[in-house]
Amino acid sequence: MNRSLLVSYTPMIDYGEAWDKQKELVKAISDGQQQEHLLLLQHPPTYTIGSQQHPEHLLLSPEQLKEQGISIFQIDRGGDITYHGPGQLVGYPLLLLNGEHGLDLHGYLRNLEQVIINYLAKFGVEGSRKPEYTGVWVGDVKITAIGVKFNKCRHARGFVTSHRFAFNIKSGIQNEGFSGIIPCGIEEYGVTSLEDVTGQTFTVEQVARDIVPYFNEVFGYETIWEDANA
């Protein structure tokens, strides 16, 4: 039987507020007091730096960051620096992995990639993996970045996942915040978006709602939408 997953979409939320919400939900799920969640949302312009800290991959000075209105957060996920901003769908799956999924960290990452790959196939776009890098690619350009953390579960064996996949939707996003960093520390490849690879126009909310069945199919969930407009 599929497990139920609470899903919500928030048009725009500050990164710090979303991170606090993640931590609260991870604790509640870990304590057996909450169902699993999938938070879908957008952030204002933000850089996040994971555990692989490389200050040289941030190309902007503090003055330039302030001038461009870009926030920066040092966080507890794996990976290097990346960008979040309007026109990008960010998904935070907060899932209890306790053996029923049969997933370890690598299996979980491959499943997240598969969700995006399957969704891209709907439009005749071939999404792919690069063995040396986590994420989803179209040719030699990255369309989705992934960086996660496993949090030890306190009421049962297993882990609660946190942090995100970041799926670029709107054309031109690669010329915005991505131009101020070396994304994920990868110099030899660029980034792209769903609009660029399909030639179609999308809203981020449209993609958020359309992608959930693909998530359910890969992970084996049934969705309960929390927001009133679902």
C-alpha positions in Angstrom: 0.0 0.0 0.0 1.3 3.5 -0.9 2.1 5.8 2.0 0.5 9.2 2.2 2.5 12.3 1.5 1.4 15.8 2.5 2.3 18.2 -0.4 2.1 22.0 -0.4 3.1 24.8 -2.9 4.3 28.2 -1.7 4.8 30.8 -4.4 7.6 32.6 -2.6 9.2 32.1 0.8 12.5 33.5 2.3 15.2 30.8 2.4 15.7 31.2 6.2 12.0 30.8 6.9 11.8 27.6 4.7 14.9 26.2 6.4 13.4 26.7 9.8 10.2 25.0 8.6 12.2 22.1 7.3 14.0 21.6 10.7 10.7 21.8 12.6 9.1 19.1 10.3 12.2 16.9 10.4 12.0 16.9 14.2 8.3 16.2 14.2 8.6 13.3 11.6 11.6 11.9 13.5 9.6 12.0 16.7 6.6 10.2 15.0 4.4 13.3 15.4 4.0 14.3 11.7 3.4 12.7 8.4 6.0 12.9 5.6 6.0 16.1 3.6 7.0 17.4 0.2 7.4 21.2 0.3 7.3 22.8 -3.2 8.2 26.5 -3.4 10.2 29.3 -4.9 12.8 31.4 -3.1 13.9 35.0 -3.6 17.5 35.3 -4.9 19.7 33.2 -2.6 23.0 31.5 -2.6 23.4 28.4 -0.4 26.8 26.8 0.5 26.9 23.2 1.5 29.5 21.2 3.3 32.0 21.3 0.5 33.0 24.8 1.2 34.9 26.6 -1.6 34.8 30.4 -1.1 36.4 30.9 -4.4 33.3 29.6 -6.2 31.4 32.7 -5.1 32.4 35.4 -7.6 30.6 38.4 -6.1 31.8 40.7 -3.4 29.6 41.5 -0.3 28.9 44.8 -1.9 27.7 43.2 -5.1 25.6 40.7 -3.2 23.9 43.6 -1.4 23.5 45.6 -4.6 21.8 42.6 -6.4 19.7 41.7 -3.4 21.1 38.2 -3.1 21.1 36.5 0.4 23.7 33.9 1.3 23.3 30.9 3.7 25.9 28.4 5.0 23.8 25.2 5.4 24.1 21.6 6.5 23.5 19.7 3.3 26.1 18.1 1.1 27.5 19.8 -2.0 29.0 23.1 -3.0 27.4 26.5 -3.7 24.2 26.9 -5.7 21.6 29.5 -6.6 17.9 29.6 -5.8 15.6 32.3 -7.2 12.3 33.1 -8.9 11.7 30.9 -11.9 13.1 27.8 -10.2 11.0 25.1 -8.5 12.6 24.0 -5.3 11.4 20.8 -3.7 12.1 19.7 -0.1 11.1 16.0 0.4 11.0 15.3 4.1 10.7 11.5 4.0 11.1 8.8 6.5 13.4 6.2 5.1 13.2 3.2 7.5 13.7 0.2 5.2 10.3 0.2 3.5 11.7 2.1 0.6 14.8 0.0 0.4 16.8 3.1 -0.2 20.2 4.2 1.0 21.6 7.7 0.3 22.7 6.9 -3.2 19.4 5.1 -4.1 17.5 8.1 -2.8 19.5 10.5 -4.9 19.0 8.3 -8.0 15.3 8.3 -7.3 15.2 12.1 -7.1 17.0 12.3 -10.4 14.6 9.8 -11.9 11.6 11.9 -11.0 13.0 14.8 -13.2 14.1 12.5 -15.9 10.7 10.9 -16.2 9.0 14.4 -16.2 11.3 15.6 -19.0 10.5 12.6 -21.1 6.9 13.8 -21.1 8.1 16.6 -23.4 10.4 14.4 -25.5 13.5 15.7 -23.7 16.2 13.2 -22.7 17.3 13.9 -19.2 20.5 12.1 -18.1 23.0 11.6 -15.3 26.7 12.3 -15.2 28.4 9.6 -13.1 30.8 12.1 -11.5 28.0 14.6 -10.5 24.7 14.5 -8.8 21.8 16.1 -10.6 19.9 15.9 -13.9 21.4 17.1 -17.2 20.2 17.7 -20.8 23.3 17.1 -22.8 26.1 19.0 -21.1 24.0 21.5 -19.3 22.4 21.0 -15.9 18.7 21.5 -15.4 18.3 20.2 -11.8 20.7 20.5 -8.9 20.3 18.1 -5.9 21.8 18.4 -2.4 20.4 16.5 0.6 20.9 15.5 4.2 20.0 12.3 6.1 18.8 13.1 9.7 18.8 10.2 12.1 15.3 9.2 13.1 14.6 9.3 16.9 11.5 7.2 17.3 12.4 4.4 14.9 15.3 3.1 12.9 16.1 4.9 9.8 16.5 8.5 8.6 14.5 11.6 7.7 15.6 13.3 4.5 15.9 17.1 4.2 17.1 19.7 1.7 16.3 19.8 -1.9 16.1 19.4 -5.6 16.2 22.7 -7.6 14.6 22.4 -11.0 15.2 25.4 -13.3 12.0 26.4 -15.1 12.1 29.9 -16.6 14.2 30.8 -19.5 17.0 33.2 -18.7 17.5 32.0 -15.1 21.1 31.0 -16.0 21.9 34.6 -16.7 20.7 35.8 -13.3 22.1 34.4 -10.1 24.1 31.6 -11.7 26.4 34.1 -13.3 27.7 35.1 -9.9 29.0 31.7 -8.9 30.6 28.5 -10.2 27.5 26.4 -9.7 28.2 23.3 -7.6 31.9 24.0 -8.3 31.5 22.8 -11.9 33.4 25.0 -14.3 33.2 23.0 -17.5 29.4 22.8 -17.9 26.6 25.3 -17.8 22.9 25.3 -16.7 19.7 25.4 -18.6 15.9 25.5 -17.9 12.7 23.6 -18.8 11.6 26.5 -21.0 14.9 26.5 -22.9 14.9 22.8 -23.6 11.2 22.5 -24.6 10.6 25.9 -26.3 7.4 26.1 -24.2 6.2 28.5 -21.5 5.5 27.4 -18.0 4.6 28.8 -14.6 6.5 27.3 -11.7 3.2 26.4 -9.9 2.1 24.5 -13.0 5.2 22.4 -13.0 4.9 21.9 -9.2 1.5 20.4 -9.6 2.3 18.4 -12.7 5.5 16.8 -11.3 3.9 15.4 -8.1 2.4 12.2 -9.9 5.9 11.5 -11.2 7.3 11.8 -7.6 4.5 9.5 -6.3 5.3 6.9 -9.1 9.0 6.7 -8.3 8.7 6.8 -4.5 5.4 5.0 -4.0 3.2 7.7 -2.3 -0.3 8.9 -2.4 -0.7 12.7 -2.3 -2.7 14.8 0.1 -2.5 18.5 -1.0 -2.4 20.9 1.9 -3.1 24.2 0.2 -6.6 25.4 -0.6 -6.1 25.9 -4.3 -5.1 22.3 -5.1 
